[in-house]
């Protein structure tokens, strides 16, 4: 059987933890941050789990990334 190709955009945006959760970073952190409060800017640095409705789509695009 041929191998399934990994979607490179998904591979760079998401990572899988040891327990199998799919984590993502928040958007909107690249520019226009000067006027935001320090607390709001700190919240952009966190990684958060992907919502359950998107997990199926991401698993299809990352065939070998899911344990």
PQR file with spaces between the fields and no chain letter, atoms N, CA, C, O and H, PARSE charges and radii, in Angstrom:
ATOM       1  N    UNK     1       0.835   -1.195    0.000 -0.4000 1.5000
ATOM       2  CA   UNK     1       0.000    0.000    0.000 -0.0000 2.0000
ATOM       3  C    UNK     1       0.875    1.252    0.000  0.5500 1.7000
ATOM       4  O    UNK     1       1.922    1.275    0.648 -0.5500 1.4000
ATOM       5  N    UNK     2       0.458    2.283   -0.715 -0.4000 1.5000
ATOM       6  CA   UNK     2       1.225    3.524   -0.675 -0.0000 2.0000
ATOM       7  C    UNK     2       1.027    4.250    0.652  0.5500 1.7000
ATOM       8  O    UNK     2       0.027    4.071    1.347 -0.5500 1.4000
ATOM       9  H    UNK     2      -0.392    2.264   -1.241  0.4000 1.0000
ATOM      10  N    UNK     3       2.010    5.067    0.969 -0.4000 1.5000
ATOM      11  CA   UNK     3       1.926    5.844    2.201 -0.0000 2.0000
ATOM      12  C    UNK     3       1.013    7.052    1.989  0.5500 1.7000
ATOM      13  O    UNK     3       0.864    7.533    0.866 -0.5500 1.4000
ATOM      14  H    UNK     3       2.822    5.212    0.404  0.4000 1.0000
ATOM      15  N    UNK     4       0.403    7.539    3.073 -0.4000 1.5000
ATOM      16  CA   UNK     4      -0.442    8.732    3.026 -0.0000 2.0000
ATOM      17  C    UNK     4       0.439    9.934    3.310  0.5500 1.7000
ATOM      18  O    UNK     4       1.261    9.899    4.226 -0.5500 1.4000
ATOM      19  H    UNK     4       0.525    7.149    3.986  0.4000 1.0000
ATOM      20  N    UNK     5       0.277   11.001    2.531 -0.4000 1.5000
ATOM      21  CA   UNK     5       1.086   12.190    2.738 -0.0000 2.0000
ATOM      22  C    UNK     5       0.562   13.006    3.914  0.5500 1.7000
ATOM      23  O    UNK     5      -0.647   13.136    4.105 -0.5500 1.4000
ATOM      24  H    UNK     5      -0.390   11.029    1.787  0.4000 1.0000
ATOM      25  N    UNK     6       1.483   13.553    4.694 -0.4000 1.5000
ATOM      26  CA   UNK     6       1.153   14.440    5.801 -0.0000 2.0000
ATOM      27  C    UNK     6       0.942   15.844    5.257  0.5500 1.7000
ATOM      28  O    UNK     6       1.706   16.305    4.408 -0.5500 1.4000
ATOM      29  H    UNK     6       2.466   13.448    4.538  0.4000 1.0000
ATOM      30  N    UNK     7      -0.084   16.520    5.739 -0.4000 1.5000
ATOM      31  CA   UNK     7      -0.341   17.903    5.346 -0.0000 2.0000
ATOM      32  C    UNK     7       0.629   18.794    6.119  0.5500 1.7000
ATOM      33  O    UNK     7       0.560   18.870    7.346 -0.5500 1.4000
ATOM      34  H    UNK     7      -0.704   16.146    6.428  0.4000 1.0000
ATOM      35  N    UNK     8       1.539   19.470    5.400 -0.4000 1.5000
ATOM      36  CA   UNK     8       2.625   20.201    6.032 -0.0000 2.0000
ATOM      37  C    UNK     8       2.138   21.433    6.798  0.5500 1.7000
ATOM      38  O    UNK     8       2.755   21.817    7.792 -0.5500 1.4000
ATOM      39  H    UNK     8       1.595   19.408    4.404  0.4000 1.0000
ATOM      40  N    UNK     9       1.042   22.059    6.355 -0.4000 1.5000
ATOM      41  CA   UNK     9       0.504   23.199    7.097 -0.0000 2.0000
ATOM      42  C    UNK     9      -0.036   22.784    8.449  0.5500 1.7000
ATOM      43  O    UNK     9       0.143   23.494    9.439 -0.5500 1.4000
ATOM      44  H    UNK     9       0.541   21.747    5.548  0.4000 1.0000
ATOM      45  N    UNK    10      -0.693   21.644    8.497 -0.4000 1.5000
ATOM      46  CA   UNK    10      -1.217   21.129    9.764 -0.0000 2.0000
ATOM      47  C    UNK    10      -0.064   20.675   10.653  0.5500 1.7000
ATOM      48  O    UNK    10      -0.111   20.856   11.870 -0.5500 1.4000
ATOM      49  H    UNK    10      -0.839   21.067    7.693  0.4000 1.0000
ATOM      50  N    UNK    11       0.955   20.094   10.062 -0.4000 1.5000
ATOM      51  CA   UNK    11       2.097   19.620   10.835 -0.0000 2.0000
ATOM      52  C    UNK    11       2.808   20.771   11.551  0.5500 1.7000
ATOM      53  O    UNK    11       3.301   20.593   12.665 -0.5500 1.4000
ATOM      54  H    UNK    11       0.992   19.947    9.074  0.4000 1.0000
ATOM      55  N    UNK    12       2.863   21.943   10.924 -0.4000 1.5000
ATOM      56  CA   UNK    12       3.539   23.077   11.549 -0.0000 2.0000
ATOM      57  C    UNK    12       2.657   23.786   12.566  0.5500 1.7000
ATOM      58  O    UNK    12       3.182   24.442   13.465 -0.5500 1.4000
ATOM      59  H    UNK    12       2.463   22.087   10.019  0.4000 1.0000
ATOM      60  N    UNK    13       1.336   23.679   12.459 -0.4000 1.5000
ATOM      61  CA   UNK    13       0.441   24.421   13.346 -0.0000 2.0000
ATOM      62  C    UNK    13       0.002   23.652   14.580  0.5500 1.7000
ATOM      63  O    UNK    13      -0.383   24.267   15.574 -0.5500 1.4000
ATOM      64  H    UNK    13       0.909   23.147   11.728  0.4000 1.0000
ATOM      65  N    UNK    14       0.048   22.337   14.547 -0.4000 1.5000
ATOM      66  CA   UNK    14      -0.451   21.511   15.642 -0.0000 2.0000
ATOM      67  C    UNK    14       0.634   20.560   16.107  0.5500 1.7000
ATOM      68  O    UNK    14       1.493   20.160   15.321 -0.5500 1.4000
ATOM      69  H    UNK    14       0.361   21.837   13.739  0.4000 1.0000
ATOM      70  N    UNK    15       0.599   20.196   17.388 -0.4000 1.5000
ATOM      71  CA   UNK    15       1.469   19.131   17.871 -0.0000 2.0000
ATOM      72  C    UNK    15       0.691   18.247   18.830  0.5500 1.7000
ATOM      73  O    UNK    15      -0.303   18.665   19.424 -0.5500 1.4000
ATOM      74  H    UNK    15      -0.099   20.521   18.026  0.4000 1.0000
ATOM      75  N    UNK    16       1.160   17.026   18.967 -0.4000 1.5000
ATOM      76  CA   UNK    16       0.469   16.024   19.756 -0.0000 2.0000
ATOM      77  C    UNK    16       1.256   15.790   21.031  0.5500 1.7000
ATOM      78  O    UNK    16       2.471   15.599   20.988 -0.5500 1.4000
ATOM      79  H    UNK    16       1.967   16.686   18.484  0.4000 1.0000
ATOM      80  N    UNK    17       0.569   15.802   22.168 -0.4000 1.5000
ATOM      81  CA   UNK    17       1.210   15.564   23.451 -0.0000 2.0000
ATOM      82  C    UNK    17       1.418   14.068   23.654  0.5500 1.7000
ATOM      83  O    UNK    17       0.975   13.251   22.846 -0.5500 1.4000
ATOM      84  H    UNK    17      -0.418   15.957   22.203  0.4000 1.0000
ATOM      85  N    UNK    18       2.087   13.726   24.728 -0.4000 1.5000
ATOM      86  CA   UNK    18       2.323   12.326   25.033 -0.0000 2.0000
ATOM      87  C    UNK    18       1.054   11.556   25.327  0.5500 1.7000
ATOM      88  O    UNK    18       0.969   10.357   25.062 -0.5500 1.4000
ATOM      89  H    UNK    18       2.447   14.390   25.385  0.4000 1.0000
ATOM      90  N    UNK    19       0.058   12.253   25.881 -0.4000 1.5000
ATOM      91  CA   UNK    19      -1.207   11.581   26.185 -0.0000 2.0000
ATOM      92  C    UNK    19      -2.142   11.519   24.985  0.5500 1.7000
ATOM      93  O    UNK    19      -3.197   10.889   25.066 -0.5500 1.4000
ATOM      94  H    UNK    19       0.127   13.227   26.097  0.4000 1.0000
ATOM      95  N    UNK    20      -1.777   12.165   23.859 -0.4000 1.5000
ATOM      96  CA   UNK    20      -2.574   12.085   22.651 -0.0000 2.0000
ATOM      97  C    UNK    20      -3.429   13.298   22.361  0.5500 1.7000
ATOM      98  O    UNK    20      -4.188   13.289   21.392 -0.5500 1.4000
ATOM      99  H    UNK    20      -0.920   12.677   23.794  0.4000 1.0000
ATOM     100  N    UNK    21      -3.332   14.360   23.181 -0.4000 1.5000
ATOM     101  CA   UNK    21      -4.103   15.575   22.902 -0.0000 2.0000
ATOM     102  C    UNK    21      -3.481   16.324   21.730  0.5500 1.7000
ATOM     103  O    UNK    21      -2.262   16.324   21.561 -0.5500 1.4000
ATOM     104  H    UNK    21      -2.715   14.367   23.968  0.4000 1.0000
ATOM     105  N    UNK    22      -4.322   16.960   20.927 -0.4000 1.5000
ATOM     106  CA   UNK    22      -3.845   17.797   19.832 -0.0000 2.0000
ATOM     107  C    UNK    22      -3.864   19.237   20.323  0.5500 1.7000
ATOM     108  O    UNK    22      -4.916   19.755   20.699 -0.5500 1.4000
ATOM     109  H    UNK    22      -5.312   16.960   21.064  0.4000 1.0000
ATOM     110  N    UNK    23      -2.696   19.887   20.321 -0.4000 1.5000
ATOM     111  CA   UNK    23      -2.570   21.238   20.855 -0.0000 2.0000
ATOM     112  C    UNK    23      -2.308   22.219   19.720  0.5500 1.7000
ATOM     113  O    UNK    23      -1.704   21.877   18.704 -0.5500 1.4000
ATOM     114  H    UNK    23      -1.842   19.466   20.016  0.4000 1.0000
ATOM     115  N    UNK    24      -2.780   23.456   19.922 -0.4000 1.5000
ATOM     116  CA   UNK    24      -2.567   24.508   18.934 -0.0000 2.0000
ATOM     117  C    UNK    24      -2.199   25.801   19.650  0.5500 1.7000
ATOM     118  O    UNK    24      -2.435   25.944   20.849 -0.5500 1.4000
ATOM     119  H    UNK    24      -3.270   23.734   20.747  0.4000 1.0000
ATOM     120  N    UNK    25      -1.620   26.743   18.906 -0.4000 1.5000
ATOM     121  CA   UNK    25      -1.344   28.064   19.449 -0.0000 2.0000
ATOM     122  C    UNK    25      -2.458   29.010   19.028  0.5500 1.7000
ATOM     123  O    UNK    25      -3.165   28.758   18.052 -0.5500 1.4000
ATOM     124  H    UNK    25      -1.429   26.626   17.931  0.4000 1.0000
ATOM     125  N    UNK    26      -2.607   30.087   19.761 -0.4000 1.5000
ATOM     126  CA   UNK    26      -3.640   31.061   19.453 -0.0000 2.0000
ATOM     127  C    UNK    26      -3.197   31.948   18.294  0.5500 1.7000
ATOM     128  O    UNK    26      -2.006   32.205   18.121 -0.5500 1.4000
ATOM     129  H    UNK    26      -2.033   30.292   20.553  0.4000 1.0000
ATOM     130  N    UNK    27      -4.146   32.406   17.515 -0.4000 1.5000
ATOM     131  CA   UNK    27      -3.849   33.308   16.422 -0.0000 2.0000
ATOM     132  C    UNK    27      -3.811   34.749   16.893  0.5500 1.7000
ATOM     133  O    UNK    27      -4.229   35.056   18.009 -0.5500 1.4000
ATOM     134  H    UNK    27      -5.114   32.197   17.655  0.4000 1.0000
ATOM     135  N    UNK    28      -3.310   35.629   16.044 -0.4000 1.5000
ATOM     136  CA   UNK    28      -3.303   37.055   16.346 -0.0000 2.0000
ATOM     137  C    UNK    28      -2.146   37.503   17.204  0.5500 1.7000
ATOM     138  O    UNK    28      -2.261   38.509   17.904 -0.5500 1.4000
ATOM     139  H    UNK    28      -2.971   35.380   15.137  0.4000 1.0000
ATOM     140  N    UNK    29      -1.026   36.787   17.173 -0.4000 1.5000
ATOM     141  CA   UNK    29       0.086   37.153   18.034 -0.0000 2.0000
ATOM     142  C    UNK    29       1.255   37.767   17.273  0.5500 1.7000
ATOM     143  O    UNK    29       2.293   38.047   17.871 -0.5500 1.4000
ATOM     144  H    UNK    29      -0.933   35.970   16.604  0.4000 1.0000
ATOM     145  N    UNK    30       1.109   37.980   15.979 -0.4000 1.5000
ATOM     146  CA   UNK    30       2.261   38.424   15.206 -0.0000 2.0000
ATOM     147  C    UNK    30       2.416   39.944   15.157  0.5500 1.7000
ATOM     148  O    UNK    30       3.541   40.442   15.159 -0.5500 1.4000
ATOM     149  H    UNK    30       0.265   37.752   15.494  0.4000 1.0000
ATOM     150  N    UNK    31       1.318   40.683   15.113 -0.4000 1.5000
ATOM     151  CA   UNK    31       1.439   42.139   15.070 -0.0000 2.0000
ATOM     152  C    UNK    31       0.218   42.774   15.735  0.5500 1.7000
ATOM     153  O    UNK    31      -0.735   42.084   16.095 -0.5500 1.4000
ATOM     154  H    UNK    31       0.404   40.277   15.112  0.4000 1.0000
ATOM     155  N    UNK    32       0.260   44.086   15.890 -0.4000 1.5000
ATOM     156  CA   UNK    32      -0.772   44.887   16.566 -0.0000 2.0000
ATOM     157  C    UNK    32      -0.911   44.498   18.041  0.5500 1.7000
ATOM     158  O    UNK    32      -2.018   44.419   18.573 -0.5500 1.4000
ATOM     159  H    UNK    32       1.034   44.647   15.597  0.4000 1.0000
ATOM     160  N    UNK    33       0.219   44.260   18.680 -0.4000 1.5000
ATOM     161  CA   UNK    33       0.181   43.874   20.092 -0.0000 2.0000
ATOM     162  C    UNK    33       0.597   45.006   21.012  0.5500 1.7000
ATOM     163  O    UNK    33       0.500   44.853   22.230 -0.5500 1.4000
ATOM     164  H    UNK    33       1.119   44.324   18.248  0.4000 1.0000
ATOM     165  N    UNK    34       1.054   46.130   20.494 -0.4000 1.5000
ATOM     166  CA   UNK    34       1.557   47.193   21.358 -0.0000 2.0000
ATOM     167  C    UNK    34       0.479   47.798   22.230  0.5500 1.7000
ATOM     168  O    UNK    34       0.743   48.186   23.368 -0.5500 1.4000
ATOM     169  H    UNK    34       1.133   46.254   19.505  0.4000 1.0000
ATOM     170  N    UNK    35      -0.732   47.883   21.709 -0.4000 1.5000
ATOM     171  CA   UNK    35      -1.796   48.521   22.474 -0.0000 2.0000
ATOM     172  C    UNK    35      -2.506   47.577   23.441  0.5500 1.7000
ATOM     173  O    UNK    35      -3.366   48.013   24.207 -0.5500 1.4000
ATOM     174  H    UNK    35      -0.946   47.568   20.784  0.4000 1.0000
ATOM     175  N    UNK    36      -2.163   46.311   23.416 -0.4000 1.5000
ATOM     176  CA   UNK    36      -2.817   45.355   24.295 -0.0000 2.0000
ATOM     177  C    UNK    36      -2.135   45.323   25.666  0.5500 1.7000
ATOM     178  O    UNK    36      -0.961   45.670   25.799 -0.5500 1.4000
ATOM     179  H    UNK    36      -1.464   45.957   22.795  0.4000 1.0000
ATOM     180  N    UNK    37      -2.885   44.905   26.667 -0.4000 1.5000
ATOM     181  CA   UNK    37      -2.354   44.812   28.019 -0.0000 2.0000
ATOM     182  C    UNK    37      -1.352   43.652   28.118  0.5500 1.7000
ATOM     183  O    UNK    37      -1.378   42.725   27.309 -0.5500 1.4000
ATOM     184  H    UNK    37      -3.839   44.623   26.559  0.4000 1.0000
ATOM     185  N    UNK    38      -0.478   43.723   29.114 -0.4000 1.5000
ATOM     186  CA   UNK    38       0.525   42.673   29.287 -0.0000 2.0000
ATOM     187  C    UNK    38      -0.124   41.320   29.532  0.5500 1.7000
ATOM     188  O    UNK    38       0.356   40.299   29.038 -0.5500 1.4000
ATOM     189  H    UNK    38      -0.456   44.476   29.772  0.4000 1.0000
ATOM     190  N    UNK    39      -1.210   41.308   30.292 -0.4000 1.5000
ATOM     191  CA   UNK    39      -1.888   40.047   30.581 -0.0000 2.0000
ATOM     192  C    UNK    39      -2.439   39.429   29.294  0.5500 1.7000
ATOM     193  O    UNK    39      -2.344   38.218   29.094 -0.5500 1.4000
ATOM     194  H    UNK    39      -1.600   42.137   30.693  0.4000 1.0000
ATOM     195  N    UNK    40      -3.013   40.257   28.428 -0.4000 1.5000
ATOM     196  CA   UNK    40      -3.554   39.764   27.162 -0.0000 2.0000
ATOM     197  C    UNK    40      -2.447   39.225   26.264  0.5500 1.7000
ATOM     198  O    UNK    40      -2.641   38.234   25.560 -0.5500 1.4000
ATOM     199  H    UNK    40      -3.091   41.241   28.590  0.4000 1.0000
ATOM     200  N    UNK    41      -1.286   39.877   26.288 -0.4000 1.5000
ATOM     201  CA   UNK    41      -0.168   39.415   25.475 -0.0000 2.0000
ATOM     202  C    UNK    41       0.392   38.091   25.983  0.5500 1.7000
ATOM     203  O    UNK    41       0.826   37.255   25.191 -0.5500 1.4000
ATOM     204  H    UNK    41      -1.128   40.682   26.859  0.4000 1.0000
ATOM     205  N    UNK    42       0.383   37.900   27.285 -0.4000 1.5000
ATOM     206  CA   UNK    42       0.857   36.639   27.858 -0.0000 2.0000
ATOM     207  C    UNK    42      -0.038   35.478   27.462  0.5500 1.7000
ATOM     208  O    UNK    42       0.437   34.358   27.280 -0.5500 1.4000
ATOM     209  H    UNK    42       0.031   38.579   27.928  0.4000 1.0000
ATOM     210  N    UNK    43      -1.329   35.739   27.330 -0.4000 1.5000
ATOM     211  CA   UNK    43      -2.262   34.672   26.981 -0.0000 2.0000
ATOM     212  C    UNK    43      -2.029   34.128   25.574  0.5500 1.7000
ATOM     213  O    UNK    43      -2.428   33.001   25.278 -0.5500 1.4000
ATOM     214  H    UNK    43      -1.715   36.650   27.478  0.4000 1.0000
ATOM     215  N    UNK    44      -1.389   34.911   24.701 -0.4000 1.5000
ATOM     216  CA   UNK    44      -1.091   34.425   23.359 -0.0000 2.0000
ATOM     217  C    UNK    44       0.002   33.362   23.345  0.5500 1.7000
ATOM     218  O    UNK    44       0.110   32.607   22.379 -0.5500 1.4000
ATOM     219  H    UNK    44      -1.066   35.826   24.942  0.4000 1.0000
ATOM     220  N    UNK    45       0.818   33.290   24.406 -0.4000 1.5000
ATOM     221  CA   UNK    45       1.942   32.355   24.420 -0.0000 2.0000
ATOM     222  C    UNK    45       1.523   30.939   24.781  0.5500 1.7000
ATOM     223  O    UNK    45       2.298   30.003   24.579 -0.5500 1.4000
ATOM     224  H    UNK    45       0.730   33.904   25.190  0.4000 1.0000
ATOM     225  N    UNK    46       0.323   30.757   25.308 -0.4000 1.5000
ATOM     226  CA   UNK    46      -0.119   29.437   25.728 -0.0000 2.0000
ATOM     227  C    UNK    46      -0.526   28.584   24.519  0.5500 1.7000
ATOM     228  O    UNK    46      -0.948   29.094   23.480 -0.5500 1.4000
ATOM     229  H    UNK    46      -0.307   31.517   25.472  0.4000 1.0000
ATOM     230  N    UNK    47      -0.384   27.285   24.697 -0.4000 1.5000
ATOM     231  CA   UNK    47      -0.962   26.363   23.720 -0.0000 2.0000
ATOM     232  C    UNK    47      -2.234   25.792   24.331  0.5500 1.7000
ATOM     233  O    UNK    47      -2.272   25.472   25.519 -0.5500 1.4000
ATOM     234  H    UNK    47      -0.041   26.871   25.541  0.4000 1.0000
ATOM     235  N    UNK    48      -3.259   25.667   23.524 -0.4000 1.5000
ATOM     236  CA   UNK    48      -4.552   25.207   24.018 -0.0000 2.0000
ATOM     237  C    UNK    48      -4.989   23.983   23.222  0.5500 1.7000
ATOM     238  O    UNK    48      -4.588   23.819   22.070 -0.5500 1.4000
ATOM     239  H    UNK    48      -3.228   25.927   22.558  0.4000 1.0000
ATOM     240  N    UNK    49      -5.804   23.125   23.823 -0.4000 1.5000
ATOM     241  CA   UNK    49      -6.252   21.938   23.084 -0.0000 2.0000
ATOM     242  C    UNK    49      -7.238   22.299   21.983  0.5500 1.7000
ATOM     243  O    UNK    49      -7.969   23.285   22.077 -0.5500 1.4000
ATOM     244  H    UNK    49      -6.130   23.258   24.759  0.4000 1.0000
ATOM     245  N    UNK    50      -7.241   21.487   20.949 -0.4000 1.5000
ATOM     246  CA   UNK    50      -8.126   21.690   19.806 -0.0000 2.0000
ATOM     247  C    UNK    50      -9.542   21.276   20.202  0.5500 1.7000
ATOM     248  O    UNK    50      -9.722   20.334   20.974 -0.5500 1.4000
ATOM     249  H    UNK    50      -6.647   20.686   20.873  0.4000 1.0000
ATOM     250  N    UNK    51     -10.538   21.973   19.678 -0.4000 1.5000
ATOM     251  CA   UNK    51     -11.919   21.616   19.975 -0.0000 2.0000
ATOM     252  C    UNK    51     -12.257   20.255   19.378  0.5500 1.7000
ATOM     253  O    UNK    51     -11.643   19.813   18.407 -0.5500 1.4000
ATOM     254  H    UNK    51     -10.392   22.738   19.051  0.4000 1.0000
ATOM     255  N    UNK    52     -13.237   19.607   19.978 -0.4000 1.5000
ATOM     256  CA   UNK    52     -13.556   18.236   19.570 -0.0000 2.0000
ATOM     257  C    UNK    52     -14.101   18.157   18.146  0.5500 1.7000
ATOM     258  O    UNK    52     -13.968   17.121   17.495 -0.5500 1.4000
ATOM     259  H    UNK    52     -13.735   19.965   20.767  0.4000 1.0000
ATOM     260  N    UNK    53     -14.708   19.227   17.658 -0.4000 1.5000
ATOM     261  CA   UNK    53     -15.252   19.186   16.307 -0.0000 2.0000
ATOM     262  C    UNK    53     -14.159   19.210   15.235  0.5500 1.7000
ATOM     263  O    UNK    53     -14.386   18.745   14.118 -0.5500 1.4000
ATOM     264  H    UNK    53     -14.816   20.069   18.187  0.4000 1.0000
ATOM     265  N    UNK    54     -12.988   19.740   15.554 -0.4000 1.5000
ATOM     266  CA   UNK    54     -11.896   19.817   14.585 -0.0000 2.0000
ATOM     267  C    UNK    54     -10.940   18.628   14.652  0.5500 1.7000
ATOM     268  O    UNK    54     -10.113   18.456   13.757 -0.5500 1.4000
ATOM     269  H    UNK    54     -12.804   20.119   16.461  0.4000 1.0000
ATOM     270  N    UNK    55     -11.039   17.809   15.692 -0.4000 1.5000
ATOM     271  CA   UNK    55     -10.091   16.714   15.859 -0.0000 2.0000
ATOM     272  C    UNK    55     -10.131   15.729   14.697  0.5500 1.7000
ATOM     273  O    UNK    55      -9.087   15.240   14.266 -0.5500 1.4000
ATOM     274  H    UNK    55     -11.711   17.948   16.419  0.4000 1.0000
ATOM     275  N    UNK    56     -11.317   15.437   14.189 -0.4000 1.5000
ATOM     276  CA   UNK    56     -11.445   14.466   13.103 -0.0000 2.0000
ATOM     277  C    UNK    56     -10.735   14.957   11.854  0.5500 1.7000
ATOM     278  O    UNK    56     -10.051   14.188   11.179 -0.5500 1.4000
ATOM     279  H    UNK    56     -12.165   15.835   14.539  0.4000 1.0000
ATOM     280  N    UNK    57     -10.898   16.245   11.544 -0.4000 1.5000
ATOM     281  CA   UNK    57     -10.251   16.803   10.361 -0.0000 2.0000
ATOM     282  C    UNK    57      -8.742   16.793   10.498  0.5500 1.7000
ATOM     283  O    UNK    57      -8.035   16.486    9.539 -0.5500 1.4000
ATOM     284  H    UNK    57     -11.454   16.870   12.093  0.4000 1.0000
ATOM     285  N    UNK    58      -8.239   17.124   11.682 -0.4000 1.5000
ATOM     286  CA   UNK    58      -6.796   17.189   11.879 -0.0000 2.0000
ATOM     287  C    UNK    58      -6.189   15.791   11.861  0.5500 1.7000
ATOM     288  O    UNK    58      -5.098   15.597   11.326 -0.5500 1.4000
ATOM     289  H    UNK    58      -8.814   17.373   12.462  0.4000 1.0000
ATOM     290  N    UNK    59      -6.888   14.816   12.441 -0.4000 1.5000
ATOM     291  CA   UNK    59      -6.380   13.447   12.416 -0.0000 2.0000
ATOM     292  C    UNK    59      -6.267   12.917   10.992  0.5500 1.7000
ATOM     293  O    UNK    59      -5.365   12.136   10.687 -0.5500 1.4000
ATOM     294  H    UNK    59      -7.774   14.973   12.875  0.4000 1.0000
ATOM     295  N    UNK    60      -7.180   13.339   10.119 -0.4000 1.5000
ATOM     296  CA   UNK    60      -7.127   12.903    8.728 -0.0000 2.0000
ATOM     297  C    UNK    60      -5.920   13.514    8.010  0.5500 1.7000
ATOM     298  O    UNK    60      -5.331   12.877    7.137 -0.5500 1.4000
ATOM     299  H    UNK    60      -7.913   13.973   10.367  0.4000 1.0000
ATOM     300  N    UNK    61      -5.552   14.745    8.372 -0.4000 1.5000
ATOM     301  CA   UNK    61      -4.440   15.419    7.716 -0.0000 2.0000
ATOM     302  C    UNK    61      -3.084   15.046    8.325  0.5500 1.7000
ATOM     303  O    UNK    61      -2.047   15.261    7.698 -0.5500 1.4000
ATOM     304  H    UNK    61      -6.030   15.263    9.081  0.4000 1.0000
ATOM     305  N    UNK    62      -3.083   14.492    9.538 -0.4000 1.5000
ATOM     306  CA   UNK    62      -1.856   14.023   10.189 -0.0000 2.0000
ATOM     307  C    UNK    62      -1.960   12.508   10.405  0.5500 1.7000
ATOM     308  O    UNK    62      -2.183   12.072   11.534 -0.5500 1.4000
ATOM     309  H    UNK    62      -3.926   14.317   10.048  0.4000 1.0000
ATOM     310  N    UNK    63      -1.808   11.722    9.384 -0.4000 1.5000
ATOM     311  CA   UNK    63      -2.068   10.279    9.532 -0.0000 2.0000
ATOM     312  C    UNK    63      -1.091    9.563   10.451  0.5500 1.7000
ATOM     313  O    UNK    63      -1.474    8.585   11.091 -0.5500 1.4000
ATOM     314  H    UNK    63      -1.627   12.077    8.466  0.4000 1.0000
ATOM     315  N    UNK    64       0.165   10.015   10.541 -0.4000 1.5000
ATOM     316  CA   UNK    64       1.158    9.320   11.339 -0.0000 2.0000
ATOM     317  C    UNK    64       1.497   10.067   12.614  0.5500 1.7000
ATOM     318  O    UNK    64       2.359    9.618   13.370 -0.5500 1.4000
ATOM     319  H    UNK    64       0.476   10.810   10.021  0.4000 1.0000
ATOM     320  N    UNK    65       0.851   11.185   12.877 -0.4000 1.5000
ATOM     321  CA   UNK    65       1.148   11.967   14.068 -0.0000 2.0000
ATOM     322  C    UNK    65       0.345   11.539   15.277  0.5500 1.7000
ATOM     323  O    UNK    65       0.711   11.880   16.402 -0.5500 1.4000
ATOM     324  H    UNK    65       0.151   11.549   12.263  0.4000 1.0000
ATOM     325  N    UNK    66      -0.746   10.800   15.083 -0.4000 1.5000
ATOM     326  CA   UNK    66      -1.617   10.412   16.185 -0.0000 2.0000
ATOM     327  C    UNK    66      -1.165    9.073   16.727  0.5500 1.7000
ATOM     328  O    UNK    66      -0.964    8.115   15.981 -0.5500 1.4000
ATOM     329  H    UNK    66      -1.044   10.524   14.169  0.4000 1.0000
ATOM     330  N    UNK    67      -1.010    9.026   18.028 -0.4000 1.5000
ATOM     331  CA   UNK    67      -0.601    7.757   18.663 -0.0000 2.0000
ATOM     332  C    UNK    67      -1.813    6.917   18.942  0.5500 1.7000
ATOM     333  O    UNK    67      -1.690    5.813   19.472 -0.5500 1.4000
ATOM     334  H    UNK    67      -1.173    9.804   18.634  0.4000 1.0000
